Amino acid sequence: MSKDFSRGVAYFVKGVAHVSVSFPEGVIKCHYCPYCYCESDLKRYRCRLTHTMLYNPFVEGLPEECPIEITGEIIGTPPKERREN
């Protein structure tokens, strides 16, 4: 049964989530993050992790306030580089 907070909330208990995000072929842009979403009615992008507006989610890299840390781990097998003769 859920508790009724009709008298307000006296305190909160904090929880922390560690999430894993994979960017396709090393292209690190907010646009490819599953936590980036478009508010279609307003034609703007927002981040579900930071609750901030993303002015350009298509630019390379992540904004300063983004909590995602890039580890460099590769998932899958990248194609072999072509050799020039």
DSSP file (Angstrom, degrees, kcal/mol; ACC not computed):
  #  RESIDUE AA STRUCTURE BP1 BP2  ACC     N-H-->O    O-->H-N    N-H-->O    O-->H-N    TCO  KAPPA ALPHA  PHI   PSI    X-CA   Y-CA   Z-CA
    1    1 A M              0   0    0      0, 0.0     2,-0.2     0, 0.0     0, 0.0   0.000 360.0 360.0 360.0 135.7    0.0    0.0    0.0
    2    2 A S        -     0   0    0      1,-0.1     2,-0.3     0, 0.0     0, 0.0  -0.519 360.0-116.4 -82.2 150.0    1.4    3.4   -0.9
    3    3 A K        -     0   0    0     -2,-0.2     2,-0.5     1,-0.0    -1,-0.1  -0.591  20.4-127.5 -85.6 143.9    1.8    6.1    1.8
    4    4 A D        -     0   0    0     -2,-0.3     3,-0.3     1,-0.1    -1,-0.0  -0.806  15.8-167.4 -91.5 126.3   -0.2    9.3    1.7
    5    5 A F    >   +     0   0    0     -2,-0.5     3,-2.1     1,-0.2    -1,-0.1  -0.239  38.4 137.4-105.6  42.9    2.0   12.4    2.0
    6    6 A S  T 3  S+     0   0    0      1,-0.3    -1,-0.2     2,-0.0     3,-0.1   0.727  74.0  50.2 -63.5 -21.0   -0.8   14.8    2.6
    7    7 A R  T 3  S-     0   0    0      1,-0.4    -1,-0.3    -3,-0.3     2,-0.1   0.291 121.0-103.9 -98.3   9.8    1.2   16.6    5.3
    8    8 A G    <   -     0   0    0     -3,-2.1     2,-0.5     2,-0.0    -1,-0.4  -0.367  41.6 -66.4  96.9-179.9    4.3   16.9    3.1
    9    9 A V        -     0   0    0      1,-0.1     3,-0.1    -2,-0.1    -4,-0.0  -0.949  32.4-169.4-114.7 127.4    7.6   15.1    3.0
   10   10 A A        -     0   0    0     -2,-0.5     2,-0.3     1,-0.2    -1,-0.1   0.828  69.1 -12.0 -85.2 -34.7   10.0   15.3    5.9
   11   11 A Y        -     0   0    0      2,-0.0     2,-0.3     0, 0.0    -1,-0.2  -0.975  57.5-134.5-159.2 167.5   13.0   13.6    4.2
   12   12 A F        -     0   0    0     -2,-0.3     2,-0.5    -3,-0.1    -3,-0.0  -0.911  12.2-137.3-126.6 154.9   14.2   11.6    1.3
   13   13 A V        -     0   0    0     -2,-0.3     2,-0.2     2,-0.0    -2,-0.0  -0.977  29.0-134.9-111.8 123.6   16.4    8.5    0.9
   14   14 A K        -     0   0    0     -2,-0.5     2,-0.3     2,-0.0    -2,-0.0  -0.548  20.4-171.7 -85.1 142.2   18.8    8.8   -2.0
   15   15 A G        -     0   0    0     -2,-0.2     2,-0.4     2,-0.0    -2,-0.0  -0.930   9.3-149.4-126.1 153.3   19.5    6.1   -4.5
   16   16 A V        -     0   0    0     -2,-0.3     2,-0.4     2,-0.0    -2,-0.0  -0.980   5.3-157.6-126.3 136.1   22.1    5.9   -7.3
   17   17 A A        -     0   0    0     -2,-0.4     2,-0.6     2,-0.0    -2,-0.0  -0.939   4.0-156.1-114.4 135.5   21.8    4.2  -10.6
   18   18 A H        -     0   0    0     -2,-0.4     2,-0.3     2,-0.0    -2,-0.0  -0.950  21.4-173.9-108.0 117.1   24.8    3.1  -12.7
   19   19 A V        -     0   0    0     -2,-0.6     2,-0.5     2,-0.0    -2,-0.0  -0.795  18.7-138.1-113.5 154.5   23.8    2.8  -16.3
   20   20 A S        -     0   0    0     -2,-0.3     2,-0.4    48,-0.1    48,-0.0  -0.944  18.9-174.2-111.9 129.3   25.6    1.5  -19.4
   21   21 A V        -     0   0    0     -2,-0.5     2,-0.5    12,-0.0    12,-0.1  -0.989   7.0-160.0-125.9 130.0   25.4    3.3  -22.7
   22   22 A S        -     0   0    0     -2,-0.4    52,-0.0    10,-0.1    -2,-0.0  -0.933   6.2-152.5-111.8 130.7   26.9    2.1  -25.9
   23   23 A F    >   -     0   0    0     -2,-0.5     3,-1.3    10,-0.1     2,-0.2  -0.854  30.1-104.4-102.8 135.8   27.6    4.5  -28.8
   24   24 A P  G >  S-     0   0    0      0, 0.0     3,-2.4     0, 0.0     8,-0.0  -0.392  91.0 -20.6 -66.8 125.1   27.5    3.1  -32.4
   25   25 A E  G 3  S-     0   0    0      1,-0.3     3,-0.1    -2,-0.2    49,-0.0   0.764 121.2 -61.1  50.0  34.0   31.0    2.7  -33.9
   26   26 A G  G <  S+     0   0    0     -3,-1.3     2,-1.1     1,-0.2    -1,-0.3   0.588  94.0 141.9  76.0  10.4   32.5    5.1  -31.5
   27   27 A V    <   -     0   0    0     -3,-2.4     2,-1.0    33,-0.1    -1,-0.2  -0.748  35.6-163.1 -87.0 101.8   30.4    8.1  -32.6
   28   28 A I        +     0   0    0     -2,-1.1    33,-3.9    -5,-0.1     2,-0.3  -0.756  30.9 135.2 -97.0 100.5   29.8    9.8  -29.2
   29   29 A K  B >   -a   61   0A   0     -2,-1.0     3,-1.5    31,-0.2     4,-0.4  -0.988  62.2-121.8-141.6 146.0   26.8   12.2  -29.6
   30   30 A C  G >  S+     0   0    0     31,-0.6     3,-2.1    29,-0.5     6,-0.3   0.866 109.6  69.2 -53.6 -37.1   23.8   12.8  -27.3
   31   31 A H  G 3  S+     0   0    0     26,-2.7    -1,-0.3     1,-0.3    27,-0.1   0.793  99.8  47.3 -54.6 -31.7   21.6   11.9  -30.3
   32   32 A Y  G <  S+     0   0    0     -3,-1.5    -1,-0.3    25,-0.3    -2,-0.2   0.443  89.8 102.5 -91.5  -1.0   22.7    8.3  -30.1
   33   33 A C  S X  S-     0   0    0     -3,-2.1     3,-1.7    -4,-0.4   -10,-0.1  -0.672  71.3-138.6 -84.0 134.0   22.2    8.0  -26.3
   34   34 A P  T 3  S+     0   0    0      0, 0.0    -1,-0.1     0, 0.0    -3,-0.0   0.643 102.8  61.4 -67.3 -11.5   19.0    6.2  -25.3
   35   35 A Y  T 3  S+     0   0    0     -5,-0.1    13,-3.2     2,-0.0     2,-0.5   0.429  84.8  91.2 -93.9   0.4   18.5    8.9  -22.6
   36   36 A C  E <   +B   47   0B   0     -3,-1.7     2,-0.3    -6,-0.3    11,-0.2  -0.825  57.5 174.7 -92.5 130.4   18.2   11.6  -25.2
   37   37 A Y  E     -B   46   0B   0      9,-2.6     9,-2.7    -2,-0.5     2,-0.5  -0.973  28.0-125.6-139.1 155.4   14.6   12.3  -26.3
   38   38 A C  E     -B   45   0B   0     -2,-0.3     2,-1.4     7,-0.2     7,-0.2  -0.852   9.5-145.4-101.5 127.7   12.8   14.7  -28.5
   39   39 A E  E >>> -B   44   0B   0      5,-3.6     4,-1.5    -2,-0.5     5,-1.1  -0.756  22.9-167.7 -85.2  91.7    9.9   16.7  -27.2
   40   40 A S  T 345S+     0   0    0     -2,-1.4    -1,-0.2     1,-0.3     5,-0.0   0.807  78.5  56.6 -60.3 -35.0    8.2   16.6  -30.6
   41   41 A D  T 345S+     0   0    0      1,-0.2    -1,-0.3    -3,-0.1    -2,-0.1   0.873 120.1  31.6 -63.5 -34.9    5.5   19.2  -29.8
   42   42 A L  T <45S-     0   0    0     -3,-1.0    -2,-0.2     2,-0.2    -1,-0.2   0.493 103.1-131.0-100.1  -6.3    8.2   21.7  -28.9
   43   43 A K  T  <5 +     0   0    0     -4,-1.5     2,-0.3     1,-0.2    -3,-0.2   0.921  66.3 116.9  53.9  50.1   10.8   20.4  -31.4
   44   44 A R  E   < -B   39   0B   0     -5,-1.1    -5,-3.6     2,-0.0     2,-0.3  -0.967  59.3-123.8-142.1 159.5   13.6   20.3  -28.8
   45   45 A Y  E     -BC  38  54B   0      9,-0.8     9,-2.9    -2,-0.3     2,-0.3  -0.782  23.6-174.9-106.9 147.8   15.8   17.6  -27.2
   46   46 A R  E     -BC  37  53B   0     -9,-2.7    -9,-2.6    -2,-0.3     2,-0.5  -0.934  23.0-123.7-136.7 160.0   16.2   16.8  -23.5
   47   47 A C  E  >  -B   36   0B   0      5,-2.2     4,-1.6    -2,-0.3     5,-0.3  -0.910   7.0-157.0-106.4 128.6   18.3   14.5  -21.4
   48   48 A R  T  4 S+     0   0    0    -13,-3.2   -12,-0.1    -2,-0.5    -1,-0.1   0.675  93.4  52.7 -76.8 -16.9   16.5   12.0  -19.1
   49   49 A L  T  4 S+     0   0    0    -14,-0.3    -1,-0.2     1,-0.1   -13,-0.1   0.894 125.2  20.1 -83.9 -43.0   19.6   11.7  -16.9
   50   50 A T  T  4 S-     0   0    0      2,-0.1    -2,-0.2     0, 0.0     3,-0.1   0.554  92.5-132.5-104.0 -10.4   20.3   15.4  -16.2
   51   51 A H     <  +     0   0    0     -4,-1.6     2,-0.3     1,-0.2    -3,-0.1   0.842  62.5 133.3  58.9  35.2   16.8   16.8  -17.0
   52   52 A T        -     0   0    0     -5,-0.3    -5,-2.2    13,-0.0     2,-0.3  -0.805  62.8-106.2-114.0 157.5   18.4   19.5  -19.1
   53   53 A M  E     -C   46   0B   0     -2,-0.3     2,-0.7    -7,-0.2    -7,-0.3  -0.611  26.8-142.8 -78.3 140.0   17.6   20.8  -22.6
   54   54 A L  E     -C   45   0B   0     -9,-2.9    -9,-0.8    -2,-0.3    -1,-0.0  -0.917  12.1-169.9-106.7 110.7   20.1   19.7  -25.3
   55   55 A Y  S    S+     0   0    0     -2,-0.7    -1,-0.1     1,-0.3    -9,-0.0   0.826  82.8  11.5 -73.7 -31.4   20.6   22.6  -27.7
   56   56 A N    >   +     0   0    0      1,-0.1     3,-1.3     3,-0.1    -1,-0.3  -0.639  62.0 171.0-146.9  86.3   22.5   20.5  -30.3
   57   57 A P  T 3  S+     0   0    0      0, 0.0   -26,-2.7     0, 0.0   -25,-0.3   0.507  76.2  67.4 -74.5  -1.5   22.4   16.7  -29.7
   58   58 A F  T 3  S+     0   0    0    -28,-0.2     2,-0.2   -29,-0.1     3,-0.1   0.456  75.4 103.7 -97.5  -2.6   24.1   16.1  -33.1
   59   59 A V  S <  S-     0   0    0     -3,-1.3   -29,-0.5     1,-0.1   -28,-0.2  -0.546  83.7 -98.0 -81.3 146.4   27.5   17.6  -32.2
   60   60 A E  S    S+     0   0    0     -2,-0.2   -31,-0.2   -31,-0.1    -1,-0.1  -0.389  87.6  22.6 -64.0 135.9   30.4   15.2  -31.5
   61   61 A G  B    S-a   29   0A   0    -33,-3.9   -31,-0.6    -2,-0.1    -2,-0.1  -0.296  87.2 -80.1  99.4 175.7   31.0   14.6  -27.7
   62   62 A L        -     0   0    0    -33,-0.1    -2,-0.0    -2,-0.1   -34,-0.0  -0.875  45.4 -99.6-117.8 150.0   28.9   14.9  -24.6
   63   63 A P    >   -     0   0    0      0, 0.0     3,-1.8     0, 0.0    -1,-0.1  -0.241  35.6-108.8 -66.7 158.8   28.0   18.1  -22.6
   64   64 A E  T 3  S+     0   0    0      1,-0.3    -2,-0.0     3,-0.0     0, 0.0   0.827 117.2  53.9 -56.2 -36.8   30.0   18.9  -19.5
   65   65 A E  T 3  S+     0   0    0      2,-0.0    -1,-0.3   -15,-0.0   -13,-0.0   0.480  80.2 116.9 -81.8  -1.4   27.1   18.1  -17.2
   66   66 A C    <   -     0   0    0     -3,-1.8    -4,-0.1     1,-0.1     0, 0.0  -0.504  55.8-153.3 -70.1 129.9   26.6   14.6  -18.7
   67   67 A P        +     0   0    0      0, 0.0     2,-0.4     0, 0.0    -1,-0.1   0.522  60.4 111.5 -81.6  -4.3   27.3   11.8  -16.0
   68   68 A I        -     0   0    0    -48,-0.0     2,-0.5     1,-0.0    -2,-0.1  -0.559  53.1-159.0 -75.4 127.0   28.3    9.2  -18.7
   69   69 A E        -     0   0    0     -2,-0.4     2,-0.5     2,-0.0    -1,-0.0  -0.930  15.9-132.0-106.1 124.7   32.0    8.4  -18.5
   70   70 A I        -     0   0    0     -2,-0.5   -42,-0.0     1,-0.2    -2,-0.0  -0.647  22.5-176.9 -78.8 121.1   33.4    6.8  -21.7
   71   71 A T        -     0   0    0     -2,-0.5    -1,-0.2     2,-0.1     3,-0.1   0.705  34.3-129.1 -91.3 -22.4   35.4    3.7  -20.8
   72   72 A G        +     0   0    0      1,-0.3     2,-0.1     0, 0.0    -2,-0.1   0.391  54.6 149.9  87.6  -4.4   36.7    2.9  -24.3
   73   73 A E        -     0   0    0      1,-0.1     2,-0.5     2,-0.0    -1,-0.3  -0.423  39.4-141.0 -63.8 134.1   35.5   -0.7  -24.0
   74   74 A I        -     0   0    0     -2,-0.1     2,-0.5    -3,-0.1    -1,-0.1  -0.868  11.0-161.1-101.9 128.9   34.5   -2.1  -27.4
   75   75 A I        +     0   0    0     -2,-0.5     2,-0.2     2,-0.0    -2,-0.0  -0.944  63.2   5.9-109.5 121.6   31.5   -4.3  -27.7
   76   76 A G  S    S-     0   0    0     -2,-0.5    -2,-0.1     2,-0.0     0, 0.0  -0.558 101.4 -60.4 100.0-171.5   31.4   -6.4  -30.8
   77   77 A T        -     0   0    0     -2,-0.2     3,-0.1     3,-0.0    -2,-0.0  -0.944  44.5-143.6-119.2 112.8   34.0   -6.7  -33.5
   78   78 A P        -     0   0    0      0, 0.0     3,-0.1     0, 0.0    -2,-0.0  -0.415  34.6 -97.0 -69.9 150.7   35.1   -3.6  -35.4
   79   79 A P        -     0   0    0      0, 0.0     2,-0.1     0, 0.0     3,-0.1  -0.332  44.2-100.2 -65.6 149.7   35.9   -4.2  -39.1
   80   80 A K        -     0   0    0      1,-0.1     2,-0.1    -3,-0.1    -3,-0.0  -0.436  42.8-103.9 -69.2 143.5   39.6   -4.6  -40.0
   81   81 A E        -     0   0    0     -2,-0.1     2,-0.3     1,-0.1    -1,-0.1  -0.424  34.4-116.9 -68.5 141.4   41.2   -1.6  -41.4
   82   82 A R        -     0   0    0     -2,-0.1     2,-0.4    -3,-0.1    -1,-0.1  -0.606  25.6-133.7 -79.1 138.2   41.8   -1.6  -45.1
   83   83 A R        -     0   0    0     -2,-0.3     2,-0.4     2,-0.0    -1,-0.0  -0.776  10.1-136.7 -94.3 134.7   45.4   -1.5  -46.2
   84   84 A E              0   0    0     -2,-0.4     0, 0.0     1,-0.1     0, 0.0  -0.751 360.0 360.0 -86.0 133.5   46.5    0.9  -48.9
   85   85 A N              0   0    0     -2,-0.4    -1,-0.1     0, 0.0    -2,-0.0   0.422 360.0 360.0 -93.6 360.0   48.9   -0.7  -51.5
